[in-house]
Amino acid sequence: MYMQLLRKNMSKVVTTVIMGALSIVFLVPLIWMISAAFKYEKDVMRFPIQWIPEKVNLAYNFKMVWMGRVPFYDFYFNSFKIAIITTLITLIISSMAGYALTKIRFKGRNLVFMALLSFMIIPDQATLIPRFLLIRWFGLYNTHEAIIFMSMFSIYFTFLLRQFMNGISDEYLEAARIDGAGHLRTFASIMVPLCKPVLATVAIIKFIWTWNDYQNPLIFLLDKDLYTIPLGMTLFRDDYTNNYAIMMMASVSAIIPLVIVFIALQKQVINGIALGGVKG
């Protein structure tokens, strides 16, 4: 018994050490990027690497990113605007669609669900020209509304939410119906609280995808004052091709919102993951 317990503990220790080592390996590029953002340009490529800079040039690098020739603050605002609005609309549409496909019985429900799944095999690039023509026809070309409209519908997240809701016991809904609640009230008062873990997961993924989206802004935006962070970074690359310190400062500034969103919502994902799976 003692030997089995010892082997089990040793296995956990070995697994923890291996996972810790892998985590450090994956974090090395991020740590180097942050370190480079604090350095003078001449020190960025120095070998061996100075992980902690001897001389700090943070103020200059920060000034060149946020108050230089390239309006980084405009890109930041544009990315925030598009990512937040798109994420909120996606949460509403996908959660309501998932609820309808799971908890509302109507003729052809399974057929609709299978049709949605079949659309997932179509690559995004295959629909680029039809979407471009549609946006031009709507008069939304070269606007943020075009990006939001192209990104707010998601079959993947509808599928994810539908599968999660499918694991929630129907007794909750039956109790709500006995109290006289309709579908909208049941959805808002019962399903949404129970789905907080998966909604937080969807919010994290969708925000990151939209924030990092390069293809749609490249195709549907022309004016530089409408550019998002990914397109704005290309302007930094053109202006500061050989100044890696400033490029790394811009990169660090670009990922800060992603880190904040992940930290803010990860507790909801981890601690509430079992809440929606209650049955019986």
Salt bridges, closest charged atoms under 4 A:
ASP43 OD1 - LYS42 NZ 3.47
ASP43 OD1 - ARG46 NH2 2.88
ASP124 OD1 - ARG131 NH2 3.34
ASP170 OD1 - LYS103 NZ 2.74
ASP238 OD1 - ARG237 NE 3.87
ASP239 OD2 - ARG69 NE 3.90
